[in-house]
Amino acid sequence: MQQNPEPADMPKNAANPAVRAIRWAVRRRRTAARLMLHGACYGTGTAAVSIVAVWLRHLL
């Protein structure tokens, strides 16, 4: 049995960790984009409510 197989003999799932991470990210890019949009909307809403709260507190 060979100790260090050649790259062609290695299965796809045994690729180096960087390649596996890139493949994982490419498969999930739509989910990541949706979560980023959700986070941006959540942050914008939080900022708007905070500004209104500060404005109301200043008026009272």
MMTF fields as JSON, N, C-alpha, C and O atoms, coordinates in Angstrom:
{
  "mmtfVersion": "1.0.0",
  "mmtfProducer": "UNKNOWN",
  "numBonds": 239,
  "numAtoms": 240,
  "numGroups": 60,
  "numChains": 1,
  "numModels": 1,
  "chainsPerModel": [1],
  "groupsPerChain": [60],
  "chainIdList": ["A"],
  "bondAtomList": [4, 2, 8, 6, 12, 10, 16, 14, 20, 18, 24, 22, 28, 26, 32, 30, 36, 34, 40, 38, 44, 42, 48, 46, 52, 50, 56, 54, 60, 58, 64, 62, 68, 66, 72, 70, 76, 74, 80, 78, 84, 82, 88, 86, 92, 90, 96, 94, 100, 98, 104, 102, 108, 106, 112, 110, 116, 114, 120, 118, 124, 122, 128, 126, 132, 130, 136, 134, 140, 138, 144, 142, 148, 146, 152, 150, 156, 154, 160, 158, 164, 162, 168, 166, 172, 170, 176, 174, 180, 178, 184, 182, 188, 186, 192, 190, 196, 194, 200, 198, 204, 202, 208, 206, 212, 210, 216, 214, 220, 218, 224, 222, 228, 226, 232, 230, 236, 234],
  "bondOrderList": [1, 1, 1, 1, 1, 1, 1, 1, 1, 1, 1, 1, 1, 1, 1, 1, 1, 1, 1, 1, 1, 1, 1, 1, 1, 1, 1, 1, 1, 1, 1, 1, 1, 1, 1, 1, 1, 1, 1, 1, 1, 1, 1, 1, 1, 1, 1, 1, 1, 1, 1, 1, 1, 1, 1, 1, 1, 1, 1],
  "groupList": [{"groupName": "MET", "atomNameList": ["N", "CA", "C", "O"], "elementList": ["N", "C", "C", "O"], "formalChargeList": [0, 0, 0, 0], "bondAtomList": [1, 0, 2, 1, 3, 2], "bondOrderList": [1, 1, 2], "singleLetterCode": "M", "chemCompType": "L-PEPTIDE LINKING"}, {"groupName": "GLN", "atomNameList": ["N", "CA", "C", "O"], "elementList": ["N", "C", "C", "O"], "formalChargeList": [0, 0, 0, 0], "bondAtomList": [1, 0, 2, 1, 3, 2], "bondOrderList": [1, 1, 2], "singleLetterCode": "Q", "chemCompType": "L-PEPTIDE LINKING"}, {"groupName": "ASN", "atomNameList": ["N", "CA", "C", "O"], "elementList": ["N", "C", "C", "O"], "formalChargeList": [0, 0, 0, 0], "bondAtomList": [1, 0, 2, 1, 3, 2], "bondOrderList": [1, 1, 2], "singleLetterCode": "N", "chemCompType": "L-PEPTIDE LINKING"}, {"groupName": "PRO", "atomNameList": ["N", "CA", "C", "O"], "elementList": ["N", "C", "C", "O"], "formalChargeList": [0, 0, 0, 0], "bondAtomList": [1, 0, 2, 1, 3, 2], "bondOrderList": [1, 1, 2], "singleLetterCode": "P", "chemCompType": "L-PEPTIDE LINKING"}, {"groupName": "GLU", "atomNameList": ["N", "CA", "C", "O"], "elementList": ["N", "C", "C", "O"], "formalChargeList": [0, 0, 0, 0], "bondAtomList": [1, 0, 2, 1, 3, 2], "bondOrderList": [1, 1, 2], "singleLetterCode": "E", "chemCompType": "L-PEPTIDE LINKING"}, {"groupName": "ALA", "atomNameList": ["N", "CA", "C", "O"], "elementList": ["N", "C", "C", "O"], "formalChargeList": [0, 0, 0, 0], "bondAtomList": [1, 0, 2, 1, 3, 2], "bondOrderList": [1, 1, 2], "singleLetterCode": "A", "chemCompType": "L-PEPTIDE LINKING"}, {"groupName": "ASP", "atomNameList": ["N", "CA", "C", "O"], "elementList": ["N", "C", "C", "O"], "formalChargeList": [0, 0, 0, 0], "bondAtomList": [1, 0, 2, 1, 3, 2], "bondOrderList": [1, 1, 2], "singleLetterCode": "D", "chemCompType": "L-PEPTIDE LINKING"}, {"groupName": "LYS", "atomNameList": ["N", "CA", "C", "O"], "elementList": ["N", "C", "C", "O"], "formalChargeList": [0, 0, 0, 0], "bondAtomList": [1, 0, 2, 1, 3, 2], "bondOrderList": [1, 1, 2], "singleLetterCode": "K", "chemCompType": "L-PEPTIDE LINKING"}, {"groupName": "VAL", "atomNameList": ["N", "CA", "C", "O"], "elementList": ["N", "C", "C", "O"], "formalChargeList": [0, 0, 0, 0], "bondAtomList": [1, 0, 2, 1, 3, 2], "bondOrderList": [1, 1, 2], "singleLetterCode": "V", "chemCompType": "L-PEPTIDE LINKING"}, {"groupName": "ARG", "atomNameList": ["N", "CA", "C", "O"], "elementList": ["N", "C", "C", "O"], "formalChargeList": [0, 0, 0, 0], "bondAtomList": [1, 0, 2, 1, 3, 2], "bondOrderList": [1, 1, 2], "singleLetterCode": "R", "chemCompType": "L-PEPTIDE LINKING"}, {"groupName": "ILE", "atomNameList": ["N", "CA", "C", "O"], "elementList": ["N", "C", "C", "O"], "formalChargeList": [0, 0, 0, 0], "bondAtomList": [1, 0, 2, 1, 3, 2], "bondOrderList": [1, 1, 2], "singleLetterCode": "I", "chemCompType": "L-PEPTIDE LINKING"}, {"groupName": "TRP", "atomNameList": ["N", "CA", "C", "O"], "elementList": ["N", "C", "C", "O"], "formalChargeList": [0, 0, 0, 0], "bondAtomList": [1, 0, 2, 1, 3, 2], "bondOrderList": [1, 1, 2], "singleLetterCode": "W", "chemCompType": "L-PEPTIDE LINKING"}, {"groupName": "THR", "atomNameList": ["N", "CA", "C", "O"], "elementList": ["N", "C", "C", "O"], "formalChargeList": [0, 0, 0, 0], "bondAtomList": [1, 0, 2, 1, 3, 2], "bondOrderList": [1, 1, 2], "singleLetterCode": "T", "chemCompType": "L-PEPTIDE LINKING"}, {"groupName": "LEU", "atomNameList": ["N", "CA", "C", "O"], "elementList": ["N", "C", "C", "O"], "formalChargeList": [0, 0, 0, 0], "bondAtomList": [1, 0, 2, 1, 3, 2], "bondOrderList": [1, 1, 2], "singleLetterCode": "L", "chemCompType": "L-PEPTIDE LINKING"}, {"groupName": "HIS", "atomNameList": ["N", "CA", "C", "O"], "elementList": ["N", "C", "C", "O"], "formalChargeList": [0, 0, 0, 0], "bondAtomList": [1, 0, 2, 1, 3, 2], "bondOrderList": [1, 1, 2], "singleLetterCode": "H", "chemCompType": "L-PEPTIDE LINKING"}, {"groupName": "GLY", "atomNameList": ["N", "CA", "C", "O"], "elementList": ["N", "C", "C", "O"], "formalChargeList": [0, 0, 0, 0], "bondAtomList": [1, 0, 2, 1, 3, 2], "bondOrderList": [1, 1, 2], "singleLetterCode": "G", "chemCompType": "PEPTIDE LINKING"}, {"groupName": "CYS", "atomNameList": ["N", "CA", "C", "O"], "elementList": ["N", "C", "C", "O"], "formalChargeList": [0, 0, 0, 0], "bondAtomList": [1, 0, 2, 1, 3, 2], "bondOrderList": [1, 1, 2], "singleLetterCode": "C", "chemCompType": "L-PEPTIDE LINKING"}, {"groupName": "TYR", "atomNameList": ["N", "CA", "C", "O"], "elementList": ["N", "C", "C", "O"], "formalChargeList": [0, 0, 0, 0], "bondAtomList": [1, 0, 2, 1, 3, 2], "bondOrderList": [1, 1, 2], "singleLetterCode": "Y", "chemCompType": "L-PEPTIDE LINKING"}, {"groupName": "SER", "atomNameList": ["N", "CA", "C", "O"], "elementList": ["N", "C", "C", "O"], "formalChargeList": [0, 0, 0, 0], "bondAtomList": [1, 0, 2, 1, 3, 2], "bondOrderList": [1, 1, 2], "singleLetterCode": "S", "chemCompType": "L-PEPTIDE LINKING"}],
  "groupTypeList": [0, 1, 1, 2, 3, 4, 3, 5, 6, 0, 3, 7, 2, 5, 5, 2, 3, 5, 8, 9, 5, 10, 9, 11, 5, 8, 9, 9, 9, 9, 12, 5, 5, 9, 13, 0, 13, 14, 15, 5, 16, 17, 15, 12, 15, 12, 5, 5, 8, 18, 10, 8, 5, 8, 11, 13, 9, 14, 13, 13],
  "groupIdList": [1, 2, 3, 4, 5, 6, 7, 8, 9, 10, 11, 12, 13, 14, 15, 16, 17, 18, 19, 20, 21, 22, 23, 24, 25, 26, 27, 28, 29, 30, 31, 32, 33, 34, 35, 36, 37, 38, 39, 40, 41, 42, 43, 44, 45, 46, 47, 48, 49, 50, 51, 52, 53, 54, 55, 56, 57, 58, 59, 60],
  "secStructList": [7, 7, 1, 1, 7, 7, 4, 4, 4, 1, 7, 4, 4, 4, 1, 7, 2, 2, 2, 2, 2, 2, 2, 2, 2, 2, 2, 6, 2, 2, 2, 2, 2, 2, 2, 2, 2, 2, 2, 2, 2, 2, 2, 2, 2, 2, 2, 2, 2, 2, 2, 2, 2, 2, 2, 2, 2, 2, 2, 7],
  "xCoordList": [0.842, 0.0, 0.886, 1.937, 0.449, 1.205, 0.942, -0.206, 1.996, 1.859, 1.281, 0.353, 1.817, 1.371, 0.787, 1.538, -0.538, -1.122, -0.96, -0.867, -0.928, -0.858, -2.195, -3.22, -2.201, -3.457, -4.558, -5.731, -4.208, -5.22, -5.848, -6.988, -5.123, -5.635, -6.485, -7.165, -6.441, -7.166, -8.63, -8.918, -9.55, -10.958, -11.194, -10.398, -12.293, -12.597, -12.77, -12.362, -13.366, -13.631, -12.38, -12.444, -11.247, -9.999, -9.109, -7.909, -9.693, -8.923, -8.432, -8.894, -7.508, -6.976, -8.066, -9.052, -7.917, -8.968, -9.396, -10.569, -8.473, -8.827, -9.774, -10.742, -9.504, -10.369, -11.744, -12.763, -11.775, -13.065, -13.853, -15.071, -13.177, -13.857, -14.425, -15.534, -13.683, -14.16, -15.363, -16.349, -15.29, -16.43, -17.658, -18.771, -17.461, -18.559, -19.203, -20.428, -18.371, -18.881, -19.619, -20.645, -19.118, -19.769, -21.146, -22.102, -21.25, -22.537, -23.551, -24.755, -23.097, -24.011, -24.054, -24.46, -23.649, -23.582, -24.953, -25.072, -25.989, -27.33, -27.827, -28.421, -27.592, -27.983, -27.202, -27.765, -25.913, -25.09, -25.57, -25.608, -25.937, -26.426, -27.743, -27.961, -28.615, -29.885, -29.671, -30.337, -28.757, -28.477, -27.836, -28.105, -26.987, -26.379, -27.45, -27.426, -28.386, -29.471, -30.346, -30.745, -30.641, -31.433, -30.729, -31.363, -29.436, -28.673, -28.641, -28.743, -28.499, -28.483, -29.836, -29.886, -30.926, -32.261, -32.493, -33.058, -32.065, -32.208, -31.43, -31.936, -30.221, -29.4, -29.996, -29.969, -30.539, -31.166, -32.389, -32.592, -33.201, -34.382, -34.015, -34.644, -33.01, -32.552, -32.048, -32.338, -31.295, -30.778, -31.918, -31.896, -32.915, -34.043, -34.818, -35.166, -35.083, -35.816, -34.993, -35.546, -33.702, -32.844, -32.838, -32.9, -32.765, -32.776, -34.098, -34.111, -35.21, -36.518, -36.604, -37.131, -36.093, -36.132, -35.316, -35.753, -34.14, -33.303, -33.98, -33.943, -34.594, -35.278, -36.454, -36.638, -37.255, -38.395, -37.919, -38.522, -36.864, -36.354, -35.857, -36.008, -35.265, -34.787, -35.96, -35.866, -37.067, -38.226, -38.912, -39.471, -38.878, -39.577, -38.678, -39.072],
  "yCoordList": [-1.179, 0.0, 1.241, 1.278, 2.221, 3.458, 4.4, 4.575, 5.001, 5.889, 7.253, 7.735, 7.865, 9.179, 9.044, 9.063, 8.908, 8.737, 9.992, 11.105, 9.796, 10.916, 11.664, 11.068, 12.953, 13.715, 13.09, 13.168, 12.478, 11.864, 10.658, 10.305, 10.016, 8.836, 9.202, 8.347, 10.462, 10.878, 11.149, 11.7, 10.779, 11.096, 12.594, 13.304, 13.073, 14.511, 15.058, 16.185, 14.278, 14.789, 14.843, 15.305, 14.384, 14.434, 15.586, 15.592, 16.566, 17.714, 18.52, 18.327, 19.409, 20.186, 21.066, 21.368, 21.481, 22.208, 23.513, 23.88, 24.206, 25.459, 25.196, 25.932, 24.169, 23.831, 23.414, 23.799, 22.625, 22.213, 23.417, 23.471, 24.374, 25.568, 26.399, 26.924, 26.522, 27.28, 26.591, 27.246, 25.28, 24.537, 24.688, 24.855, 24.63, 24.779, 26.158, 26.276, 27.204, 28.571, 28.775, 29.455, 28.206, 28.355, 27.696, 28.234, 26.542, 25.851, 26.628, 26.478, 27.45, 28.138, 29.648, 30.377, 30.13, 31.578, 32.234, 33.367, 31.564, 32.156, 32.315, 33.338, 31.326, 31.413, 32.519, 33.275, 32.613, 33.657, 35.045, 35.957, 35.212, 36.513, 36.868, 38.019, 35.879, 36.121, 36.512, 37.418, 35.847, 36.179, 37.554, 38.272, 37.923, 39.262, 40.334, 41.357, 40.115, 41.07, 41.162, 42.256, 40.034, 40.019, 40.82, 41.613, 40.613, 41.342, 42.839, 43.643, 43.212, 44.633, 45.279, 46.397, 44.592, 45.127, 45.228, 46.212, 44.228, 44.233, 45.408, 46.105, 45.63, 46.734, 48.083, 48.997, 48.213, 49.475, 49.763, 50.896, 48.752, 48.937, 49.303, 50.17, 48.651, 48.954, 50.389, 51.093, 50.816, 52.188, 53.197, 54.215, 52.92, 53.851, 53.975, 55.082, 52.86, 52.899, 53.63, 54.381, 53.42, 54.104, 55.609, 56.382, 56.017, 57.463, 58.081, 59.168, 57.412, 57.929, 57.998, 58.968, 56.982, 56.988, 58.146, 58.809, 58.394, 59.503, 60.827, 61.741, 60.943, 62.179, 62.451, 63.58, 61.415, 61.581, 61.934, 62.772, 61.31, 61.605, 63.05, 63.711, 63.527, 64.919, 65.903, 66.962, 65.545, 66.427, 66.492, 67.528, 65.419, 65.385, 65.869, 65.919],
  "zCoordList": [0.0, 0.0, 0.0, 0.641, -0.711, -0.883, 0.305, 0.714, 0.85, 2.006, 1.627, 2.275, 0.597, 0.149, -1.251, -2.225, -1.381, -2.702, -3.549, -3.03, -4.819, -5.759, -5.73, -5.4, -6.068, -6.05, -6.899, -6.533, -8.014, -8.868, -8.186, -8.491, -7.264, -6.574, -5.353, -4.787, -4.956, -3.756, -4.095, -5.157, -3.225, -3.471, -3.343, -2.729, -3.927, -3.924, -2.512, -2.232, -1.625, -0.275, 0.586, 1.726, 0.073, 0.835, 0.368, 0.644, -0.341, -0.813, 0.384, 1.508, 0.135, 1.255, 1.871, 1.198, 3.116, 3.824, 3.145, 3.207, 2.508, 1.837, 0.673, 0.482, -0.09, -1.23, -0.726, -1.3, 0.347, 0.903, 1.413, 1.248, 2.026, 2.536, 1.394, 1.499, 0.32, -0.842, -1.461, -1.799, -1.612, -2.173, -1.287, -1.787, 0.032, 0.976, 0.82, 0.805, 0.703, 0.579, -0.738, -0.77, -1.813, -3.116, -3.092, -3.652, -2.452, -2.384, -1.554, -1.763, -0.624, 0.281, 0.073, 0.978, -1.088, -1.297, -1.274, -0.809, -1.758, -1.741, -0.304, 0.038, 0.52, 1.925, 2.624, 3.416, 2.333, 2.946, 2.536, 3.362, 1.268, 0.796, 1.482, 1.859, 1.643, 2.318, 3.772, 4.274, 4.447, 5.839, 5.976, 6.939, 5.015, 5.053, 4.859, 5.543, 3.939, 3.727, 4.971, 5.372, 5.574, 6.794, 7.895, 8.591, 8.046, 9.054, 8.786, 9.713, 7.525, 7.176, 7.468, 7.98, 7.151, 7.438, 8.948, 9.426, 9.682, 11.14, 11.727, 12.606, 11.257, 11.745, 11.417, 12.241, 10.205, 9.801, 10.652, 11.09, 10.886, 11.723, 13.152, 13.758, 13.681, 15.04, 15.136, 16.104, 14.133, 14.123, 14.04, 14.731, 13.198, 13.049, 14.366, 14.777, 15.017, 16.287, 17.345, 18.149, 17.353, 18.324, 18.108, 19.064, 16.859, 16.554, 16.973, 17.551, 16.696, 17.102, 18.632, 19.178, 19.319, 20.786, 21.354, 22.294, 20.793, 21.265, 20.963, 21.786, 19.802, 19.411, 20.342, 20.799, 20.627, 21.543, 22.949, 23.62, 23.382, 24.729, 24.814, 25.842, 23.722, 23.68, 23.724, 24.345, 23.06, 23.044, 24.4, 24.76, 25.146, 26.446, 27.51, 28.675]
}
